[in-house]
Amino acid sequence: MEINKKLKNLLYDKDRSWYWLGKHSGVDMSTIYRIKNDESAGTDFSTMEKIADALDVSLDEFRTEKER
């Protein structure tokens, strides 16, 4: 599953918005919306770390099945 779909599901499960994610992760909203719209060729580790921390999940949530 793609990162944007995983994030969409996590945000839905936690009743949070993309805007909330940007504010609580400290990630710039333009980056959040690039991820949301699947326009991010590769999101760097520090960005994903901030997002995972804001959502209180492990970075493993964003790994693909091949990586596990």
C-alpha positions in Angstrom: 0.0 0.0 0.0 1.3 3.5 -0.8 2.2 5.9 1.9 -0.6 8.3 1.1 -3.2 5.5 1.5 -1.6 4.3 4.7 -1.7 7.8 6.1 -5.2 8.4 5.0 -6.3 5.2 6.8 -4.4 6.2 10.0 -5.8 9.7 10.0 -9.3 8.3 9.5 -8.8 5.8 12.3 -7.6 8.5 14.7 -10.3 11.0 13.5 -7.6 13.5 12.4 -7.2 15.7 9.3 -4.3 16.3 7.0 -4.2 19.8 8.4 -3.9 18.4 11.9 -1.0 16.2 10.8 0.9 19.2 9.4 0.4 21.2 12.6 1.3 18.4 15.0 4.2 16.9 13.0 5.9 20.2 12.2 6.1 19.1 8.6 5.4 21.9 6.1 1.8 21.8 4.7 3.2 21.8 1.1 5.0 18.5 1.9 1.9 17.1 3.6 -0.2 17.8 0.6 2.4 16.4 -1.8 2.3 13.2 0.2 -1.5 13.3 0.2 -1.7 13.7 -3.5 1.0 11.0 -4.1 3.3 13.6 -5.7 6.2 12.8 -3.4 8.8 10.7 -5.2 10.4 9.7 -2.0 9.7 11.2 1.4 12.8 11.5 3.5 13.3 9.6 6.8 13.1 12.7 9.1 9.8 13.7 7.6 8.3 10.2 8.1 9.7 10.1 11.6 7.9 13.4 12.5 4.7 12.1 10.9 5.0 8.8 12.8 5.6 10.6 16.1 2.6 12.9 15.6 0.4 9.9 14.9 2.0 7.9 17.8 2.8 5.0 15.5 5.9 3.1 14.6 7.8 3.8 11.4 7.1 0.2 10.6 3.5 1.2 9.7 4.9 2.7 6.5 7.0 -0.2 5.4 5.9 -2.2 2.4 5.2 -5.9 2.6 8.5 -6.6 0.8 10.5 -4.7 3.4 9.0 -6.7 6.3 
